[in-house]
Amino acid sequence: MKTLVLGLGNELLSDDAVGLLVAGEVEKVIGLPGVEVKTTQSAGFRLVELLMGYDKVIVVDAIISDRAPAGEVYWLELDDLVRPLRAVANHNIHLADALELGRKLNQPMPQEVRVLAIEVEDNLTLRESVGDVAMAAVPKAVKMILDELRAPQPKS
């Protein structure tokens, strides 16, 4: 099985960079065959290209919601993610929409997508550093990803 760990974020927007940091830490310690780690500050249609050719994708990203306090790390389903009300530019394409578009274009898209959300305090302030609360969540997020990658896979 070919698996991708994909860290999303923007390194210029404070806590939004936490997904990039987590992916970087996973890359330092991962030693499993068939697992690749990538980061991107791009979204939109670029996601289609990044997701192609993998059986499973683990996406790690910052989130601000009313689900949990800042610093919490948890798994989400694609349907749990809020889609933009209207896409005014290609960067607003939703992860689920990118998967669907890739499939409609007959591209090899992952059958399994896991989303690891890290609740953050601030993902809008122009600042090249992640806050203490988000930074403290990095080790837990890394462990959750490694546990997911090392879990026995169901036989098909």
C-alpha positions as a Markdown table, in Angstrom:
| # | Residue | x | y | z |
|---|---|---|---|---|
| 1 | Met | 0.0 | 0.0 | 0.0 |
| 2 | Lys | 1.3 | 3.4 | -1.0 |
| 3 | Thr | 0.6 | 6.0 | 1.7 |
| 4 | Leu | 1.1 | 9.8 | 1.9 |
| 5 | Val | 1.3 | 11.9 | 5.0 |
| 6 | Leu | 0.4 | 15.5 | 3.8 |
| 7 | Gly | 1.0 | 18.5 | 6.1 |
| 8 | Leu | -1.1 | 21.5 | 5.1 |
| 9 | Gly | -0.6 | 25.0 | 6.3 |
| 10 | Asn | 0.9 | 28.5 | 5.7 |
| 11 | Glu | 4.2 | 29.2 | 7.4 |
| 12 | Leu | 3.4 | 32.9 | 7.5 |
| 13 | Leu | 0.1 | 32.6 | 9.4 |
| 14 | Ser | 1.0 | 31.8 | 12.9 |
| 15 | Asp | -0.5 | 28.5 | 14.1 |
| 16 | Asp | -1.6 | 27.6 | 10.6 |
| 17 | Ala | 1.9 | 26.2 | 10.1 |
| 18 | Val | 1.5 | 23.5 | 12.7 |
| 19 | Gly | 0.5 | 20.9 | 10.0 |
| 20 | Leu | 3.8 | 21.6 | 8.2 |
| 21 | Leu | 5.7 | 21.1 | 11.4 |
| 22 | Val | 4.0 | 17.8 | 12.3 |
| 23 | Ala | 4.7 | 16.4 | 8.8 |
| 24 | Gly | 8.3 | 17.5 | 9.1 |
| 25 | Glu | 8.6 | 15.7 | 12.5 |
| 26 | Val | 7.0 | 12.5 | 11.0 |
| 27 | Glu | 9.4 | 12.6 | 8.1 |
| 28 | Lys | 12.4 | 12.6 | 10.5 |
| 29 | Val | 11.3 | 9.4 | 12.3 |
| 30 | Ile | 9.3 | 7.5 | 9.7 |
| 31 | Gly | 11.0 | 4.4 | 8.4 |
| 32 | Leu | 8.1 | 2.4 | 6.9 |
| 33 | Pro | 8.2 | 1.2 | 3.3 |
| 34 | Gly | 5.6 | 2.7 | 1.1 |
| 35 | Val | 5.1 | 5.9 | 3.2 |
| 36 | Glu | 6.0 | 9.3 | 1.8 |
| 37 | Val | 5.7 | 12.6 | 3.6 |
| 38 | Lys | 5.0 | 15.9 | 1.8 |
| 39 | Thr | 4.1 | 19.4 | 2.9 |
| 40 | Thr | 2.3 | 22.1 | 0.9 |
| 41 | Gln | 1.2 | 25.6 | 1.4 |
| 42 | Ser | -0.9 | 25.3 | -1.7 |
| 43 | Ala | -4.5 | 24.2 | -1.8 |
| 44 | Gly | -7.2 | 24.1 | -4.4 |
| 45 | Phe | -6.6 | 22.2 | -7.6 |
| 46 | Arg | -2.9 | 21.6 | -6.6 |
| 47 | Leu | -4.3 | 19.1 | -4.1 |
| 48 | Val | -5.6 | 16.8 | -6.9 |
| 49 | Glu | -2.0 | 16.5 | -8.2 |
| 50 | Leu | -0.6 | 15.9 | -4.7 |
| 51 | Leu | -3.1 | 13.1 | -3.9 |
| 52 | Met | -2.8 | 11.2 | -7.1 |
| 53 | Gly | -1.3 | 7.7 | -7.0 |
| 54 | Tyr | -1.7 | 7.0 | -3.3 |
| 55 | Asp | -3.9 | 4.3 | -1.7 |
| 56 | Lys | -4.1 | 6.1 | 1.6 |
| 57 | Val | -3.6 | 9.7 | 2.6 |
| 58 | Ile | -3.2 | 11.2 | 6.1 |
| 59 | Val | -3.8 | 14.9 | 6.0 |
| 60 | Val | -2.7 | 17.0 | 9.0 |
| 61 | Asp | -3.9 | 20.6 | 9.3 |
| 62 | Ala | -4.7 | 23.3 | 11.8 |
| 63 | Ile | -8.4 | 24.0 | 12.6 |
| 64 | Ile | -10.4 | 26.4 | 14.6 |
| 65 | Ser | -13.8 | 25.1 | 15.6 |
| 66 | Asp | -16.1 | 24.7 | 18.5 |
| 67 | Arg | -15.3 | 20.9 | 18.8 |
| 68 | Ala | -12.4 | 21.2 | 21.3 |
| 69 | Pro | -10.1 | 23.6 | 23.0 |
| 70 | Ala | -6.9 | 24.8 | 21.4 |
| 71 | Gly | -4.2 | 22.2 | 21.6 |
| 72 | Glu | -6.5 | 19.2 | 21.1 |
| 73 | Val | -5.6 | 16.8 | 18.3 |
| 74 | Tyr | -8.3 | 14.5 | 16.8 |
| 75 | Trp | -9.3 | 12.5 | 13.7 |
| 76 | Leu | -12.0 | 13.9 | 11.4 |
| 77 | Glu | -13.9 | 12.5 | 8.5 |
| 78 | Leu | -14.0 | 14.4 | 5.2 |
| 79 | Asp | -17.7 | 15.1 | 5.8 |
| 80 | Asp | -16.8 | 16.8 | 9.1 |
| 81 | Leu | -14.9 | 19.5 | 7.3 |
| 82 | Val | -16.7 | 22.7 | 6.5 |
| 83 | Arg | -16.9 | 23.5 | 2.8 |
| 84 | Pro | -16.6 | 27.2 | 1.7 |
| 85 | Leu | -20.0 | 28.7 | 0.9 |
| 86 | Arg | -18.8 | 29.5 | -2.5 |
| 87 | Ala | -15.4 | 29.0 | -4.2 |
| 88 | Val | -14.3 | 32.4 | -5.5 |
| 89 | Ala | -10.8 | 31.1 | -6.4 |
| 90 | Asn | -9.2 | 27.8 | -7.0 |
| 91 | His | -7.6 | 27.9 | -3.5 |
| 92 | Asn | -11.0 | 27.5 | -2.0 |
| 93 | Ile | -11.6 | 24.0 | -3.4 |
| 94 | His | -12.4 | 21.6 | -0.6 |
| 95 | Leu | -10.3 | 18.4 | 0.1 |
| 96 | Ala | -13.3 | 16.2 | -0.7 |
| 97 | Asp | -13.9 | 18.1 | -3.9 |
| 98 | Ala | -10.3 | 17.7 | -5.0 |
| 99 | Leu | -10.7 | 13.9 | -4.5 |
| 100 | Glu | -14.0 | 13.8 | -6.4 |
| 101 | Leu | -12.5 | 15.9 | -9.2 |
| 102 | Gly | -9.5 | 13.6 | -9.5 |
| 103 | Arg | -11.8 | 10.6 | -9.7 |
| 104 | Lys | -14.0 | 12.3 | -12.4 |
| 105 | Leu | -10.8 | 12.9 | -14.4 |
| 106 | Asn | -10.0 | 9.2 | -14.1 |
| 107 | Gln | -6.9 | 9.8 | -12.0 |
| 108 | Pro | -5.7 | 7.3 | -9.4 |
| 109 | Met | -7.0 | 8.8 | -6.2 |
| 110 | Pro | -6.7 | 7.4 | -2.6 |
| 111 | Gln | -9.5 | 5.2 | -1.4 |
| 112 | Glu | -8.8 | 6.1 | 2.2 |
| 113 | Val | -8.3 | 9.6 | 3.5 |
| 114 | Arg | -7.8 | 10.4 | 7.2 |
| 115 | Val | -7.7 | 14.0 | 8.5 |
| 116 | Leu | -5.8 | 14.8 | 11.7 |
| 117 | Ala | -7.0 | 18.1 | 13.0 |
| 118 | Ile | -5.0 | 20.3 | 15.4 |
| 119 | Glu | -7.1 | 22.9 | 17.2 |
| 120 | Val | -5.2 | 26.2 | 17.2 |
| 121 | Glu | -5.7 | 29.6 | 18.7 |
| 122 | Asp | -4.7 | 31.8 | 15.7 |
| 123 | Asn | -4.4 | 30.9 | 12.1 |
| 124 | Leu | -4.8 | 34.4 | 10.6 |
| 125 | Thr | -2.1 | 36.6 | 12.2 |
| 126 | Leu | 0.9 | 37.3 | 10.0 |
| 127 | Arg | 3.6 | 35.8 | 12.1 |
| 128 | Glu | 6.3 | 33.3 | 11.2 |
| 129 | Ser | 6.1 | 31.4 | 14.5 |
| 130 | Val | 3.6 | 28.9 | 15.9 |
| 131 | Gly | 2.2 | 29.7 | 19.3 |
| 132 | Asp | 3.0 | 27.6 | 22.4 |
| 133 | Val | -0.4 | 25.8 | 22.6 |
| 134 | Ala | -0.2 | 24.6 | 19.0 |
| 135 | Met | 3.5 | 23.7 | 19.4 |
| 136 | Ala | 2.7 | 21.6 | 22.5 |
| 137 | Ala | 0.3 | 19.6 | 20.3 |
| 138 | Val | 3.0 | 18.5 | 17.8 |
| 139 | Pro | 4.3 | 15.5 | 19.7 |
| 140 | Lys | 0.8 | 14.1 | 20.2 |
| 141 | Ala | -0.1 | 14.6 | 16.5 |
| 142 | Val | 3.1 | 12.9 | 15.5 |
| 143 | Lys | 2.4 | 9.9 | 17.7 |
| 144 | Met | -1.2 | 9.6 | 16.4 |
| 145 | Ile | 0.1 | 9.6 | 12.8 |
| 146 | Leu | 2.8 | 7.0 | 13.6 |
| 147 | Asp | 0.2 | 4.8 | 15.4 |
| 148 | Glu | -2.1 | 5.0 | 12.4 |
| 149 | Leu | 0.7 | 4.1 | 10.0 |
| 150 | Arg | 1.9 | 1.2 | 12.1 |
| 151 | Ala | -1.6 | -0.2 | 12.8 |
| 152 | Pro | -2.3 | -3.6 | 11.1 |
| 153 | Gln | -4.0 | -3.1 | 7.8 |
| 154 | Pro | -7.2 | -5.1 | 7.0 |
| 155 | Lys | -6.8 | -7.8 | 4.5 |
| 156 | Ser | -8.7 | -7.3 | 1.3 |
